[in-house]
Amino acid sequence: MEPRRTAVLISGTGTNLQALIDATAGGDHPARIVLVISNREGAGGLERAARAGIPTRVIPSARFETRGAFDTALDTALREAEVDLVCLAGFMRVLGQDFVARWRDRMLNIHPSLLPAFRGLETHARVLEAGLPVTGCTVHFVRPEIDEGPVLVQGVVPVFPEDDVETLNARVLEVEHRCYPRALEMVAAGRISVIDERAVLAGERPFERLVLHPSLQEATR
Ligand code: GRF
């Protein structure tokens, strides 16, 4: 099967983009990144894409008068590049209902919490505030409601008493970088069906949709 043509949408540094680039660069991943789009000029991820020889586009959302006009420009760029799958990776722009419907079950997002807990922004600060012992990240299919949608893969990290937002963010990012390529692989290989708004993985092996941070093994010993 030909690799699925995948676009990654970013707004910032793009460390998740980098993880996706690295994972799909070899011949054995069922997805290939054919386009990186940023809604912000100068986003760090654009350089990562350029270094990997991946075509980039900047579609500056701030210059569009309506959300619909921006979404249309985005959709046109994706169609021109004959994209099959879309990965949102730190893409800080809410997409409209029509756009989301058009890419239903073909558009993934990564969020830095164990959804459905801690939707929205500032997740790590809220986890610390709540005094929880674990947090993590979620890769899910995108739905019109923010941070909703069938869960594909989750990564779990411990929270230590001495953590601050920065240390926690770094630890969560480590598992994000393992979760996103894995989730994309499942979707691109055609192993995911959505049944009653749940992602069902064909031939699922135990823990296949779960990634543990290495320090968690130590913490639970
Ligand atoms: C990640 O924490 C991701 O979960 C969130 O935005 C951040 C993007 O980081 N959606 P990066 O640009 O991939 O480094």
Residues whose N, C-alpha, C, O or C-beta is under 5 A from the ligand:
A	BS01	GRF	G12 T13 G14 T15 N16 L17 A89 G90 I110 H111 P112
